Amino acid sequence: MQSDEQVKGNIAANVRRLLTARGWSQFDLSRKTGEKQPTINRICNGKNIPSAAILSRIAEAFDVSIDRLVADSQENSTVAS
């Protein structure tokens, strides 16, 4: 089982990787999810673990599973565009 710090790090790394792969900014993701940009920033910097609702909206915006967002970033070395 992963610690909270590992989960935060995994989500942050995966969201940053997906942002880069899509050519999106944090602001773009905030608009697509309806979340405030500071919230997205804290997630991308590994400072917060998003709620299930926010995680779901992020996954939907990227068209990926929630599992893909929380998985160890080493397992997600390739990202579908």
N, C-alpha and C positions, 0 to 999 in steps of 0.2 A: 504494500500500500504506500502511496506517495504522500509525502508531507505537504502541508499547505504551501511551503516555500517552493517545493518542486512543481506543484500544480500551477502556482503563479508564474513561475519561470517558463513552464511549458506553454501555457496560454500566451504569455507575452511573446515568446519566440515564434510561435505558430502564427499569431495575428500579424506580427511584423513581417514575417516571410510572405504571408498571403497579401498584405498590403503592397509589398514590393512586386510580387508576381503580377498583380493586377494593375500596378501603376497608380494606386490610390494613395491619397493622403489620409491622415487621421481624421481630418475634417470631412473628407468624402465618406468615410465609414460612419462618422457620427450622423451625417445626413441620411445615409441609407438605413441606419438602425433606429434613428430617432433619439439616440442618446446624446447627452451633452459632450462636447469635445474634451473637456477636462476628464470626464469619466473614461473616454477612450484612451486618452493619454496615460492615465494611471494604470489601465489594463496593459497597454503596450510597454510600459516601463516596469511591469511586474510588481506594482505597489498594491493592487487590489485583485481579489478573486471575484469575477463578476457573478451576479446572481444567475440562477438558472434561466430566468426570463431574458436577461441581457445576453447571456451566452447563446441562447436560442436565436435571438435576433442577429447576432454576429454570424453565427453559422449559416443562417438563412441568407444574409447579405452576400457571403462568400460562396454559397451553394455547396457547403461541405457539411459533414456530420459534426455533432458536438464532440464525439469521440476524437475526431481529427484535431479539434482545437485543444483538447486536454492531453492528448497522447504525448509521450516523450518526444521532444523535437527531433531526436536522432532517428526516430521511426518515420518522420515526415520529411525526409530530405528531398523528396520530389513533390512538387505542388502542381496540380492540374490547373491550367489557365482557364 
